């Protein structure tokens, strides 16, 4: 077993997106700050309606996938394909923009807490122009592993714990995405196998936790993407109040990236064609 350690910590910066929704962005705060195959990781969370009510009105995407995980709240997804998905507590929407999609994500509440994450997952060149698609994943359809010390939701990929493998709601794919929500009880220690072929990060969003390595313990910074070194497993230990940590991994694509806002291709020429397609109404044709 080779334990992964922290190679880089990327604190999330407060910003806004959509029509003024307040978010914290780690990956993607600049285009140079990524972890192949992931382009962006946003955390949103507020009980102030002014921070989220404006939502994300209709906007286009091409060339990648978005994964939205709702911790608490209610958001409605609608797109030009006629898909309509209610994203509620514990649910996930997995959207493949492919050659083009126009969608909106609008809050369906006027008060209370709205909290969750959106992750952008790149597609390889051979898949960037495939048909768009959408999957609405209900909380009860996300495999959950429970023990005395932890509750683990496996959204995507395969997670091996104590020699037992759990397959997430989404599996396979070129980039073999791994996405899990690890909830550790006070003082708990958890070891999870993470395939060596994957780049990986952990993101502490509640409580206190540290990464246990061969040389000691490295505390995790809250609301920060902690990029991990190579290895085949991670070991986490929680503080006195417990902790919630996202584990995210994927097989790197290793291709050049050309990005213009919501469009992610491989060359500047492809971006220019995408902009022309959007202006001419061909993005979603």
C-alpha positions in Angstrom: 0.0 0.0 0.0 1.4 3.4 -1.0 -0.4 6.2 0.8 -1.0 9.4 -1.1 0.1 12.7 0.5 -0.8 16.3 -0.2 1.1 17.7 -3.2 -0.7 21.1 -3.5 -3.4 22.9 -1.6 -5.7 25.3 -3.6 -7.9 27.4 -1.3 -11.2 28.2 -2.8 -11.7 31.9 -3.6 -15.1 33.6 -3.2 -16.6 34.8 -6.4 -19.9 34.8 -8.2 -21.3 33.1 -11.3 -24.6 32.7 -13.2 -26.8 35.7 -12.4 -24.9 36.6 -9.3 -24.8 33.3 -7.2 -22.1 33.5 -4.6 -19.7 30.6 -4.8 -16.2 29.4 -3.7 -14.0 28.2 -6.6 -10.9 26.1 -6.2 -10.1 24.3 -9.4 -10.7 26.7 -12.3 -10.2 30.0 -10.4 -7.7 30.5 -13.2 -7.4 28.4 -16.3 -3.9 27.3 -15.2 -5.3 25.9 -12.0 -6.8 22.5 -13.0 -6.3 18.8 -12.2 -6.5 16.7 -15.4 -9.2 15.6 -16.2 -11.1 18.1 -14.1 -11.5 21.8 -15.1 -13.4 23.4 -12.2 -14.8 22.7 -8.7 -17.3 25.1 -7.2 -18.8 25.0 -3.7 -22.0 26.9 -3.1 -23.6 27.4 0.2 -25.7 30.1 1.9 -28.8 30.6 3.9 -29.1 34.1 2.6 -31.6 34.1 -0.4 -29.8 37.0 -2.0 -26.8 34.8 -2.5 -28.6 32.3 -4.7 -32.1 33.3 -5.8 -30.9 34.7 -9.2 -29.7 31.2 -10.1 -28.2 30.2 -13.4 -30.5 31.3 -16.3 -30.2 29.5 -19.7 -26.6 29.3 -20.9 -24.7 27.0 -23.3 -21.9 24.5 -22.9 -19.8 22.3 -25.3 -17.0 19.8 -24.8 -17.2 18.5 -21.2 -19.5 17.2 -18.5 -21.0 18.9 -15.4 -21.7 17.1 -12.2 -23.9 18.9 -9.6 -24.2 17.4 -6.1 -26.8 19.0 -3.9 -26.1 18.7 -0.2 -29.2 20.7 0.8 -31.8 22.7 -1.1 -33.8 22.4 -4.3 -32.7 23.4 -7.8 -34.5 22.8 -11.1 -32.6 21.8 -14.3 -34.1 22.4 -17.7 -32.4 22.1 -21.1 -33.1 22.4 -24.8 -33.5 18.6 -25.1 -36.6 18.7 -22.9 -34.9 17.3 -19.9 -36.3 18.5 -16.6 -34.7 17.4 -13.3 -35.5 18.3 -9.7 -32.2 18.4 -7.8 -32.9 17.9 -4.1 -31.1 17.0 -0.9 -28.5 14.4 -1.6 -29.2 14.2 -5.4 -26.9 14.5 -8.4 -27.3 15.7 -11.9 -24.8 14.4 -14.5 -24.9 16.4 -17.7 -22.9 15.7 -20.8 -22.6 18.8 -22.9 -21.0 17.0 -25.8 -21.4 18.9 -29.0 -23.7 21.4 -27.4 -26.4 22.0 -24.8 -28.3 25.0 -23.4 -29.6 24.6 -19.9 -30.7 26.5 -16.8 -30.4 25.8 -13.1 -32.8 27.7 -11.1 -33.5 27.6 -7.3 -36.9 26.3 -6.3 -36.8 27.9 -2.8 -37.1 31.4 -1.6 -35.5 30.9 1.8 -33.4 28.4 3.8 -30.0 26.9 3.1 -28.8 25.9 -0.4 -25.6 24.0 -0.4 -23.7 21.8 -2.9 -21.0 21.5 -5.4 -20.5 21.6 -9.2 -17.6 19.8 -10.9 -16.6 20.2 -14.5 -15.1 17.0 -16.0 -13.3 17.3 -19.3 -14.0 15.1 -22.3 -11.2 13.7 -24.6 -11.1 15.1 -28.2 -12.8 12.0 -29.6 -15.8 12.6 -27.4 -16.2 16.4 -27.4 -18.7 16.4 -30.2 -20.8 13.4 -29.1 -24.6 13.9 -28.5 -25.5 15.8 -25.4 -27.1 13.9 -22.5 -28.5 14.3 -19.0 -29.0 12.0 -16.1 -30.9 12.8 -12.9 -29.7 10.7 -10.0 -31.9 10.4 -6.9 -30.4 10.1 -3.4 -31.7 6.6 -3.0 -29.9 5.5 -6.2 -26.5 6.5 -4.9 -24.8 3.4 -3.2 -24.0 4.1 0.4 -21.6 2.3 2.7 -22.1 2.6 6.4 -20.1 1.5 9.4 -19.7 2.6 13.0 -17.1 5.2 11.9 -18.2 6.4 8.5 -21.0 6.9 6.0 -19.7 6.9 2.4 -21.8 7.9 -0.6 -20.3 6.6 -3.9 -21.5 8.9 -6.7 -19.2 7.6 -9.4 -16.5 5.0 -9.9 -15.5 2.1 -7.7 -14.4 2.5 -4.1 -12.6 -0.3 -2.2 -12.8 -0.2 1.6 -11.6 -3.1 3.7 -11.3 -5.3 0.6 -15.0 -4.7 -0.3 -15.7 -2.8 -3.6 -18.7 -0.6 -4.0 -19.7 0.6 -7.5 -21.2 4.1 -7.7 -24.3 5.3 -9.5 -22.1 6.2 -12.5 -19.3 4.0 -13.6 -16.9 3.5 -16.5 -16.1 6.2 -19.1 -12.8 7.2 -20.6 -11.7 9.2 -17.6 -12.9 6.6 -15.1 -14.3 9.3 -12.7 -14.3 8.6 -9.0 -16.5 10.8 -6.8 -17.4 10.0 -3.2 -18.7 11.9 -0.1 -16.9 10.6 3.0 -18.6 11.4 6.3 -16.4 10.5 9.2 -17.5 10.3 12.8 -15.5 12.0 15.6 -12.0 10.6 15.8 -12.6 8.0 13.0 -9.8 6.8 10.7 -10.7 5.6 7.2 -8.5 4.0 4.5 -9.7 3.9 1.0 -8.1 2.4 -2.1 -7.7 4.9 -5.0 -6.4 3.4 -8.3 -2.8 4.5 -9.1 -3.9 5.5 -12.7 -6.1 8.3 -11.3 -5.2 11.8 -10.4 -7.0 12.6 -7.1 -7.9 15.3 -4.6 -9.7 15.6 -1.4 -11.9 18.6 -0.3 -12.8 19.1 3.3 -16.1 21.0 3.6 -17.2 20.3 7.2 -15.4 19.7 10.4 -11.7 18.9 10.8 -9.6 16.1 9.2 -6.1 15.2 8.4 -4.4 13.0 5.8 -2.3 10.3 7.3 0.9 9.6 5.4 4.0 7.5 5.9 5.7 10.6 7.6 2.8 11.7 9.8 -0.4 13.7 9.6 -1.2 16.6 7.3 -4.2 18.7 8.3 -6.7 19.5 5.5 -7.6 23.1 4.9 -11.4 23.6 4.8 -12.9 24.7 1.5 -9.7 23.9 -0.4 -8.8 21.3 -3.1 -5.9 19.3 -1.7 -4.2 17.7 -4.7 -2.7 14.4 -3.9 0.6 12.7 -4.8 0.7 9.4 -6.7 -0.2 6.3 -4.7 -2.8 3.6 -4.4 -4.7 4.6 -1.3 -5.6 7.4 1.1 -6.0 7.4 4.9 -8.1 10.1 6.6 -8.6 10.8 10.2 -11.3 13.1 11.6 -11.2 15.6 14.4 -13.3 15.6 17.6 -16.4 16.9 15.7 -16.1 14.5 12.8 -15.6 15.6 9.1 -17.1 15.5 5.7 -14.7 15.2 2.8 -15.1 14.8 -1.0 -12.8 12.4 -2.7 -12.5 13.1 -6.4 -10.4 11.3 -9.0 -10.0 10.7 -12.7 -7.7 9.3 -15.3 -5.8 12.1 -17.0 -6.5 12.8 -20.6 -3.2 14.5 -21.4 -4.5 16.6 -24.3 -4.2 20.4 -24.9 -7.1 22.5 -23.6 -8.6 25.6 -25.2 -11.3 27.2 -23.1 -13.6 30.1 -23.7 -16.0 30.4 -20.7 -18.5 27.5 -21.1 -16.8 26.0 -24.1 -13.9 23.6 -23.7 -12.1 22.3 -26.8 -8.6 21.4 -27.8 -7.6 24.2 -30.2 -8.3 27.9 -30.6 -9.7 27.1 -34.1 -12.3 24.8 -32.5 -13.3 27.5 -30.0 -13.8 29.9 -32.9 -15.9 27.4 -34.7 -17.9 26.8 -31.5 -18.6 30.5 -31.2 -19.7 30.7 -34.8 -22.0 27.6 -34.3 -23.5 29.4 -31.2 -24.1 32.6 -33.1 -25.7 30.7 -36.0 -27.8 28.5 -33.8 -25.9 25.3 -34.8 -24.6 24.6 -31.3 -27.6 22.5 -30.4 -28.7 21.5 -33.9 
